[in-house]
Amino acid sequence: MKNEQLYLGVDGGGTQCRVRIADASGRILGEAVRGGANTRLGVDYVFGEIIAAAKMALSNAGLDEKRLGDLHAGLGLAGLPLTRDRQLVQSYNHPFADICFATDAYTACLGAHDGQNGAILIVGTGTCGQAIIGDRQLSVAGWGFEVSDLGSGARIGRNAIETALLAHDGLAKKTDLTAAVMARFDNDPENIVIFAETAKPSDYGKLCPMVFDAEAAGDSVAIDLIQLAVDANLAILRRLVDFGAPRLTLMGGLAEQMARRMPPEIAELLVPAKFDAMHGAILMAKQHERAAA
């Protein structure tokens, strides 16, 4: 196996970094999981997690960690829309044979459609749409919770808090949902302000399930909040279709909830993912190697 071509596929999400080592035939040799690999955490940190995970995967494959230098690595990383971060990744002094990289949405799309034309919408704590059509690609949304991701779980949770505060002040209708949100903060608006000072998107996302539960119970505020998210995600999917995507895959923690709320013209294009983002990252590494040959 010493001279065998080895590939490392990295699915670097915001909360965890999953890696897979495969040979040229696609046979999976080893996998491992480490902490988040969002470039917002810093490139040194991200590569530290990737390298540690790669060593674990080599060990799980029964290979010496000295084989790091034999790995052709494809990195799908969260937080890569910014040119600044892409330049930092490109210039990093890594131990691998070579690297290529893209957003985690791009590698997820490659994997979902096994390198064929198609598009995905990742909808979980955040959202991001990605289409790959031949040699063209389109990324939609995914700019971060603060300024984007309107159909995400984090936004649903934040909007629920915002509406509950408005209701507390007599500026919006009080419902069971607004009461439940306020109760979560001991009915004290100051506790919400303190929470917001340090809250991450995932913290807001923890309120998302109670909004869906309230919607199912007929709560009018919850119905409106979920519809806002559905409309935002539907707009992304329509943009991907207009770009030429012949098929769509929804991914992430809210995929099922959103799928059943899509209109017929979108629902008929929805297909399950063929493979995962690590498979897509390995496909990308192989494409990069062929292009460089």
Secondary structure as the mmCIF struct_conf table of DSSP 4:
data_model
#
loop_
_struct_conf.conf_type_id
_struct_conf.id
_struct_conf.beg_label_comp_id
_struct_conf.beg_label_asym_id
_struct_conf.beg_label_seq_id
_struct_conf.end_label_comp_id
_struct_conf.end_label_asym_id
_struct_conf.end_label_seq_id
TURN_TY1_P TURN_TY1_P1 LYS A 2 ASN A 3
BEND BEND1 GLU A 4 GLU A 4
STRN STRN1 LEU A 6 GLY A 12
BEND BEND2 GLY A 14 THR A 15
STRN STRN2 GLN A 16 ASP A 23
TURN_TY1_P TURN_TY1_P2 ALA A 24 SER A 25
STRN STRN3 ILE A 28 GLY A 35
HELX_RH_3T_P HELX_RH_3T_P1 THR A 39 LEU A 41
HELX_RH_AL_P HELX_RH_AL_P1 VAL A 43 ASN A 60
TURN_TY1_P TURN_TY1_P3 ALA A 61 GLY A 62
HELX_RH_3T_P HELX_RH_3T_P2 GLU A 65 ASP A 70
STRN STRN4 LEU A 71 LEU A 77
TURN_TY1_P TURN_TY1_P4 ALA A 78 GLY A 79
BEND BEND3 LEU A 82 LEU A 82
HELX_RH_AL_P HELX_RH_AL_P2 THR A 83 GLN A 90
TURN_TY1_P TURN_TY1_P5 SER A 91 SER A 91
BEND BEND4 PRO A 95 ALA A 97
STRN STRN5 ASP A 98 THR A 103
HELX_RH_AL_P HELX_RH_AL_P3 ASP A 104 ALA A 112
TURN_TY1_P TURN_TY1_P6 HIS A 113 GLY A 115
BEND BEND5 GLN A 116 ASN A 117
STRN STRN6 GLY A 118 VAL A 123
BEND BEND6 GLY A 124 GLY A 126
STRN STRN7 THR A 127 ILE A 133
TURN_TY1_P TURN_TY1_P7 GLY A 134 ASP A 135
STRN STRN8 ARG A 136 VAL A 140
BEND BEND7 ALA A 141 ALA A 141
BEND BEND8 TRP A 143 TRP A 143
TURN_TY1_P TURN_TY1_P8 PHE A 145 VAL A 147
BEND BEND9 SER A 148 SER A 148
TURN_TY1_P TURN_TY1_P9 LEU A 150 GLY A 151
BEND BEND10 SER A 152 SER A 152
HELX_RH_AL_P HELX_RH_AL_P4 GLY A 153 HIS A 168
TURN_TY1_P TURN_TY1_P10 ASP A 169 GLY A 170
BEND BEND11 LEU A 171 ALA A 172
HELX_RH_AL_P HELX_RH_AL_P5 ASP A 176 ARG A 184
TURN_TY1_P TURN_TY1_P11 PHE A 185 ASN A 187
HELX_RH_AL_P HELX_RH_AL_P6 PRO A 189 THR A 198
HELX_RH_AL_P HELX_RH_AL_P7 PRO A 201 GLY A 205
TURN_TY1_P TURN_TY1_P12 LYS A 206 LEU A 207
HELX_RH_AL_P HELX_RH_AL_P8 CYS A 208 ALA A 216
TURN_TY1_P TURN_TY1_P13 ALA A 217 GLY A 218
HELX_RH_AL_P HELX_RH_AL_P9 SER A 220 PHE A 243
TURN_TY1_P TURN_TY1_P14 GLY A 244 GLY A 244
BEND BEND12 PRO A 246 PRO A 246
STRN STRN9 LEU A 248 MET A 251
BEND BEND13 GLY A 252 GLY A 252
TURN_TY1_P TURN_TY1_P15 GLY A 253 LEU A 254
HELX_RH_AL_P HELX_RH_AL_P10 ALA A 255 ALA A 259
TURN_TY1_P TURN_TY1_P16 ARG A 260 ARG A 261
BEND BEND14 MET A 262 MET A 262
HELX_RH_AL_P HELX_RH_AL_P11 PRO A 264 ALA A 267
TURN_TY1_P TURN_TY1_P17 GLU A 268 LEU A 269
STRN STRN10 LEU A 270 LEU A 270
BEND BEND15 LYS A 274 PHE A 275
HELX_RH_AL_P HELX_RH_AL_P12 ALA A 277 ALA A 292
#
